[in-house]
Amino acid sequence: MRILSLLFFFLSLLQAGVFSANIIPEGLNKEKLGIRILDQKELSYMEVGGIKFSEISDLAYYRKTHSLFMVSDEGKLFEFKAVFTDRIAKLVPLRAGKLLKKNGKKFKKWRRDSEGMTLDGKGRLLISFEEKAKIGWFHKNSDKYGRLIRKYTLPKKLRKIKNYRSKNKSLESLAWHKRYGILTVAEWPLKRDNKKLQTIYALSGKEWHFRAEPEGNSAVSAIEVMDDGNILVLERSFTGYMNPFIVTLKKVYIDRCKKGLCPVNILAKMNSHEGWDVDNFEGLARVGKDRYVVVSDDNDNFFQKTLLIYFEVKEK
């Protein structure tokens, strides 16, 4: 077993870097999609900056410096130099660090489950956590890289873990809206809510509701604010290895809600049983006008991949 592990390790070293990938099924009618896939990459690194590169859970892009930040649900923060044109023109790892408390000490294991990430209007790096639900502002460009600066006050219903369906199903997603500020979504609806009714929460207390996808265990894994102020949502459904893995990208119109429910437009539904080579997509970031990237979590599993898919939303 040890020899096999060493073999995998050395093979991984030889294959480190960024490689072409393809998740699109043969014969797909691309005109029916609400997105246009521009580029597809596999990120294969054992380490970045001396820190194991795995389990990427979300992304944030700082256009001023062309910095693509990646957060791991193991409490790690990575930064890549990334240039997006009509393809991914450049993607190079720069540095990495562990997320730390204000005093520079490590978070306890059950308090470092970092899942969501975004940049606010002032370029501040914000990260949300499961297990012990919280949202914090972290250093992104100093010798205190990855250290907590401050925590934000959550709406009352999001503060206690007993309100979530599971301690591992809390603040999965994070985005920043120029009108409403910090937005977050729990992976599954709260215990008090209908299992198929998802909610976007602003820290001010404002809420928007939309229907989850009909597939079993459908969960929100990421959100992003679109150019028109509406919300791009990434949902995934996994009910077992013999069943399809389904990833859905959809637009939630928070500016058209009626009777407490916001309309939705499905942009793409990627079903593994229909030829889509999808993995555990967890992260989403806007990188330009109508352009986004999604990333998959490899679950620290040799047989899974970290995929970065660059796409354009066609729907207006």
N, C-alpha and C positions, 0 to 999 in steps of 0.2 A: 504493500500500500504506500509506504514511504517512497519507494522508487518511482511508482506511478505518479505520485504528487510532484516529485522533483522533475519528472519528464514533462508534466503539464506546465510547470513553472518555467522551464527553459524554453519550451515551445512558445509560451506567451511572450517571453522576452524577445524572441526572434520576430514575433508578429506585432510588436508594439507600434502604434501609430493610428492614422485615420485611413480607412479603406472604403471603397464603394460598396453600396448595399442595394438591395432591391426588394421592397415589400409588396409591389404591385402585381396582381395576378395577370397571367397571360390572357389576352383577348378582352381586357376590360374596356368598356365604353367610357372613356375618360370625360366625354361631354356631359355625362349624367352626374358627374361629381360637382359639388359646389366649391371644390378646391382644385388647384393645379399644383401638382408636386414638382418642385424645381430641382431638388437635389436630395440624395440619400446617402448617409455615411454611417459606418460602424466605427466607434471609438474603442480601440483596444490598447489599454495601458494597464500594466500591473500597478504602477505607482506614478504619482505626479508630485513633485517636490518632496519626495520621501514619504508620502502618505498614500495608502492603498486607494486606488480609484475603483469604486464600485457603488452600487445601489443609489444611482442618481435619482432624486425625487422631484426636483424642479429646477427652473432656469430663470435668469433675468439678464437682460441685455442693456448695457450702458453705451449708447451710440457715440457719445462724446469721445470715448477712449477705445471704442470697438472691443469692449470687454464683455465676454459671455461668462456669467457666473453660473456655476452648477453647485447645488447643495445635495449632500447625501443624507439619507435618513439615519446615518450613523453619526451625525453631528460633524460632518466635514464640509469644508468650503473650498471649491476649486475655481480658478480663473483661467480662461482661454482667451487669446487674441483671436477675434473672429471678424471676418469681412464677408458681407453678404452682397452679391450683385444678382445676376440671374442664376447664380449657383453659389455654393459655399466656396468662395474664392480663397479663403485662408482660415485655418483652424489650428492653432498652436497652443499647447499648454504653457502657462506662465508660472503659476504658483498655487500653493495649497496650504491650508491650515485647519486646525480644529476649532470648532465653536467653543467659546469660553465665557465664563461669567464676567461681570464687571471687574472683579478682583484678579482676573487672569487664571482662576482655578477652573478645572474641568467640571462640566455638568455631570450629575449622577446619571448612570446608564439609562434609567427610566425617565429622565428629563431632557434627553438630547435627541429625541426622535424628530428631527427637522424634516418637514414635509413640503411646505409651501414657501415661495420666495417671490419678491417683486422689488422694484425700485420706485420710490415716490417721486413727486414733482421736483424735489430738490436733489434727487440722485442718491437718497439714503437707502441703504440695503436693508430690507425688512424680511424677516423669516418667521414662519409659523410652525408650531409644534403639536404633535399628538402626545399621548400618554398624559402629560401634565400640560393641558391646553394653554398656550400663550403665544403672543406675537411680540417680537423684539426688533430693535434697530441695532445693527451690528456694523463695526468698522469694516471698510472694504478697501482702503487705500493708504494704510499707515502701518507702522511697526506693530500696531495692535490689531492687525488683520484678523477678523473672525471673532473679536471680543465684543460682548454685549455693551451697548451704550445706555439703553433704557428699554423698559417694557411698557406696552400700551394697555390701557384699561379695556377689557372686553365687555360687551353687553352682558347683563346679569345672567341670562339663560345659557351663555357659553362658558361661564366661569367654572362651573362644577362638573367634574367628570361623570357624575351619576346621571346627568341629563343626556349624555350621549349613549348610543346603542352599544358602544364598546369603548374602552379607553384607547383602543387603536383605530377608532373611527371618528376622530375629532377634527382638528383644523388642518385638513389636507391641502387646501387651496388658498392662494393669496393673490390679490391684485390691487392696483392703485388707480382710482378714478379721479379725474381732475375736478369733478363736481362733488362727489360723495366721499372722497378720501379712501381710506383703507377698506377693502372688501374681502370677505372670507366665506368659505363654504365648508361645512362638515362633509366628510366622505359619505356618510349615510345620514338621512334625516334624524333629528333628535327623537328620543323616545316618545315624546308627547305628540309628535307629528305623524301624519300618514306616511307609510313606508315608501310611497311613490311620489311624494311631494317634496322636492328639494327647495332649499332657501339660500339666497345670497344675503349675507348680513353686512351692513356698514357698521363701523364702530360707533357711529352716532345713534344707532338703534333702528335705523330704517331697514326694511326688509323687502325682498322681491321673491316671489314663489314661481316655480316652474315644475312641470312634470318630468320625473325621471324616465329613462328609457324602459320599455316593457320587459327587456331581457332580465333573467334572474340575477340577483346580487349586483344590479347596476349601481355603480358608485361614481361620484365626482372625484376625479384625480387632479384636475387643474382648471384654472380659469384665467382669462386675460381680457383686458378692456380693449375694445376695437376702436377704430378711427372715429366712428359715429357715436361712441359712448355706450353702445350696447355690449353684451358680454359673450365672448367665445368660451364655450365649455367643453372640456374633455371628459368623457365618461367611458368607463370600461366595465365589462361583464365577464366574470369567470366563475363557472359553477363546477368545474372538474376537468381533468385532463382528457376525458373522452368527449367532452362537450366543446362547442365552439368558443373561442376567445373573441370577444367583440369589442371593438373600440369605436366610439362615436364622437364626431366633432359636430357641434351644433351652436347656432346663434340664438341667444336668449334676448328678446327685445324688452329691455327694462323700461323703455319709453312708451310702451304700448299696453301695459298691463290693464286688465279689466276684471273687476270683481276679485281682486287679489291674486290673479293668475296671469303670468306673462307668456305671450306666444313664443313659439320656438320654430326654427327652420333647421332641418337636418342637412348639414353640408356634406358629410361623408360617414358611411357606416362600413367599417372594415371588419369582415367576418373571416376567421381563420378557416372555416369550412367552405368558404367560397374562393379560396386561393390566396387570400391576403396573408403575407408572412409577418404578422404583427407580433409584437412582444408586449411586455408589461409597461405600456406608455403611461408616464406619471407626470411629466413636466411640460410646460407650455410657456412661450415668451414671444412677445411682439418684437420684431427686429427691423421693421420698416413699414411703409404704407401698405396695408392689406397683406403684409408678409409676416410669417410666424415660423417658429421651430417647435417641434415636440421631441421629447427624449424618453427612452425606455429605461426602466430599472432592471438591472441584470440579476437582482436578488442575491448577489454574491455567489452566483452559480456558474460554473465553468461552461455549462451547456446553453446559457442565455447570453444575450448581447446588450451592449449599450448602443442603441440606434438613435441617430439624430436625423430627423426628417424636416426638410425646409420646404414650405409650401406657401401658396398665395390663395387668398379667399377670393373667389370669383363673384360670389353673390353680393349684390349691392342693396 
